[in-house]
Amino acid sequence: MTAFLASFIFVALAEMGDKTQLLAMAFATRYSAHKVLLAVFLATIVNHALAVLVGHFLTTVIPIDIISFVAALSFIVFGLWTIKGDKLDGEDKKESRFGPVATVAVAFFLAEMGDKTQLATISLAVEYQSMISVLMGTTIGMVIADAFGIVIGVVMRKHIPEKTIKWVSAIIFVLFGLIGVYQALSSRLDLMYVWGIILLISMGTVYGAYYLLRHNRMVDAELRKEGSSCS
């Protein structure tokens, strides 16, 4: 149950504002919501099954302490990735002669390859060593997050502070990542060194968040300039 709940929460948070959630929101403006959600479910369960198998295989060739440390760092990266945000690159414009479900499922599967929710699934499979629970938790988390995203996009998008959701998700990821770093290193190193490493990682994370925030503001300013010049 712990593996299921953790997988559900982590992936649901990671999906908030993610590229694949944006993709589901975009497709929901063209196809019915239940067909989009069915396609999301089918694509996710196949994609995350591959991710869980990769995570399970890694534990047979790499020491678990090293994998746990890397997995903890990956959660911090997910937090920064959430701050950065995602944009669609035309995936929502792709068509298929096999109907809406196939169109959305293929586009969603391809967009999820290498995405942070897929990488999070690999890390969770490593962390909890429960393939079925992780697969179920991450799949349900994705479907519910994308259903929530569709509601936001279609009904309440203008009334929900998306930036607030991103920042809360990012902070939660970073905190769990730092806790994971502590747990992975405390059994091998003196606590003074462990806290020193955590301090360095925290400083790097704060700088990374500051850099991404500035970058996002610069991009937004450039987009506003282009929009004003075109008008």
C-alpha positions in Angstrom: 0.0 0.0 0.0 2.9 2.4 0.8 4.4 1.8 -2.7 1.0 2.4 -4.3 0.2 5.6 -2.4 3.7 7.1 -2.9 3.6 6.3 -6.6 0.2 7.8 -7.0 1.1 11.0 -5.1 4.5 11.5 -6.8 3.3 11.0 -10.4 0.0 12.9 -9.8 2.2 15.9 -8.6 4.7 15.5 -11.4 2.0 15.5 -14.0 0.6 18.9 -12.9 1.7 21.3 -15.6 3.6 18.7 -17.4 3.8 18.4 -21.2 1.6 15.3 -21.3 -1.1 17.0 -19.1 -1.0 20.0 -21.6 -1.4 17.4 -24.4 -4.4 15.9 -22.7 -5.9 19.3 -22.2 -5.3 20.2 -25.9 -6.9 17.0 -27.2 -9.9 17.5 -24.9 -10.8 20.5 -27.0 -11.1 18.3 -30.1 -12.3 14.9 -28.8 -14.7 13.9 -26.0 -13.1 13.7 -22.6 -13.8 10.0 -22.0 -12.0 9.0 -25.2 -9.0 11.2 -24.2 -8.9 9.6 -20.8 -9.2 6.1 -22.2 -6.3 6.8 -24.6 -4.2 8.3 -21.7 -4.8 5.2 -19.6 -3.8 2.8 -22.4 -0.7 4.8 -23.3 0.3 5.2 -19.7 0.0 1.6 -18.6 2.2 0.4 -21.5 4.7 3.2 -21.0 5.0 2.8 -17.3 5.2 -1.0 -17.5 8.3 -0.5 -19.5 9.6 2.0 -16.9 8.9 -0.4 -14.0 10.8 -3.2 -15.8 13.8 -0.9 -16.3 13.7 0.1 -12.7 13.5 -3.5 -11.6 16.4 -4.5 -13.9 18.7 -1.8 -12.5 18.7 -3.2 -9.0 20.3 -6.4 -10.4 23.3 -4.7 -11.8 23.9 -1.6 -9.6 24.2 -1.5 -5.8 20.9 -0.4 -4.2 22.5 2.4 -2.2 23.8 4.1 -5.3 20.5 3.7 -7.1 18.6 5.1 -4.1 20.9 8.1 -4.0 20.5 8.8 -7.7 16.7 8.3 -7.4 16.6 10.9 -4.6 18.6 13.3 -6.7 16.2 12.7 -9.6 13.2 13.8 -7.4 15.0 17.2 -6.9 15.5 17.4 -10.7 11.7 16.7 -11.1 11.0 19.6 -8.8 13.2 21.9 -10.9 11.7 20.5 -14.1 8.2 21.3 -12.7 9.3 25.0 -12.2 10.6 25.1 -15.7 7.3 23.9 -17.1 6.5 22.4 -20.5 5.2 23.5 -23.8 3.6 21.5 -26.6 5.7 21.0 -29.8 2.8 20.2 -32.1 1.9 16.8 -30.7 -1.7 17.9 -30.4 -1.9 18.5 -34.1 -1.0 14.9 -35.1 -3.8 13.0 -36.8 -4.4 9.2 -37.2 -6.7 7.3 -39.5 -7.4 4.9 -36.7 -9.7 7.2 -34.7 -9.5 9.5 -31.7 -8.4 7.0 -29.1 -5.5 5.7 -31.3 -4.5 9.2 -32.2 -4.3 10.4 -28.6 -2.8 7.2 -27.3 0.1 7.2 -29.8 0.8 10.9 -29.3 0.6 10.6 -25.6 2.9 7.5 -25.5 5.5 9.3 -27.6 5.3 12.5 -25.5 5.8 10.4 -22.3 9.0 8.8 -23.5 11.8 10.3 -21.5 9.4 12.6 -19.7 9.8 13.3 -16.0 6.7 11.1 -15.1 8.3 8.1 -16.8 11.6 8.8 -15.1 9.8 9.2 -11.8 8.2 5.8 -12.4 11.7 4.2 -12.9 12.9 5.8 -9.6 9.8 4.6 -7.7 10.3 1.1 -9.0 13.8 1.2 -7.7 12.8 2.7 -4.4 9.9 0.4 -3.5 10.7 -2.9 -5.4 7.0 -3.5 -5.9 6.4 -3.6 -9.7 2.6 -4.1 -9.6 1.9 -1.5 -6.9 4.1 1.1 -8.6 2.6 0.5 -12.0 -0.9 0.8 -10.6 -0.1 3.9 -8.5 1.6 5.7 -11.4 -1.0 4.8 -13.9 -3.9 5.9 -11.7 -2.0 9.1 -10.7 -1.5 10.0 -14.4 -5.1 9.4 -15.3 -6.5 11.4 -12.4 -4.0 14.3 -12.9 -4.9 14.4 -16.6 -8.6 14.3 -15.8 -8.0 17.2 -13.5 -6.1 19.0 -16.2 -8.9 18.5 -18.7 -11.4 20.0 -16.2 -9.0 23.0 -15.7 -8.5 23.4 -19.4 -12.1 23.2 -20.4 -14.0 24.7 -17.5 -11.9 26.5 -14.9 -8.5 27.2 -16.5 -8.7 31.0 -16.1 -9.7 30.7 -12.4 -6.9 28.3 -11.2 -3.4 29.7 -10.4 -1.3 27.3 -12.4 2.0 28.8 -11.1 0.9 28.1 -7.5 0.3 24.4 -8.3 3.7 24.2 -10.0 5.5 25.7 -7.0 3.8 23.6 -4.4 4.5 20.4 -6.5 8.1 21.5 -7.0 8.7 22.1 -3.2 7.2 18.7 -2.3 9.5 17.0 -4.8 12.6 18.8 -3.6 11.8 18.0 0.1 11.3 14.3 -0.6 14.5 14.3 -2.7 16.5 15.8 0.2 15.0 13.3 2.6 16.0 10.5 0.2 19.6 11.8 0.0 19.8 11.8 3.8 18.5 8.2 4.0 20.8 7.0 1.3 24.0 8.6 2.8 23.4 8.5 6.5 24.2 4.7 6.7 27.6 5.2 4.9 28.9 8.6 5.9 29.3 10.7 9.1 26.3 12.9 9.7 28.5 16.0 9.4 29.4 15.1 5.8 25.8 14.1 5.1 24.5 17.5 6.2 27.2 19.2 4.2 26.2 17.4 1.1 22.6 18.2 1.7 23.5 21.9 2.2 25.4 21.9 -1.1 22.5 20.2 -2.9 20.0 22.7 -1.4 22.1 25.7 -2.4 22.4 24.3 -6.0 18.6 23.7 -6.0 17.8 27.2 -4.9 20.2 28.6 -7.5 18.6 26.3 -10.2 15.1 27.5 -9.2 16.2 31.1 -9.3 17.8 30.6 -12.8 14.7 28.9 -14.2 12.5 31.6 -12.8 14.5 34.3 -14.5 14.6 32.3 -17.7 10.8 31.9 -17.7 10.4 35.6 -17.1 12.7 36.4 -20.0 10.9 34.0 -22.3 7.5 35.5 -21.3 8.8 39.0 -21.9 10.1 38.1 -25.4 6.7 36.5 -26.2 4.9 39.6 -25.1 7.3 41.7 -27.3 6.6 39.5 -30.3 2.9 39.7 -29.7 2.9 43.5 -29.4 5.0 43.8 -32.6 2.7 41.5 -34.6 -0.3 43.5 -33.5 
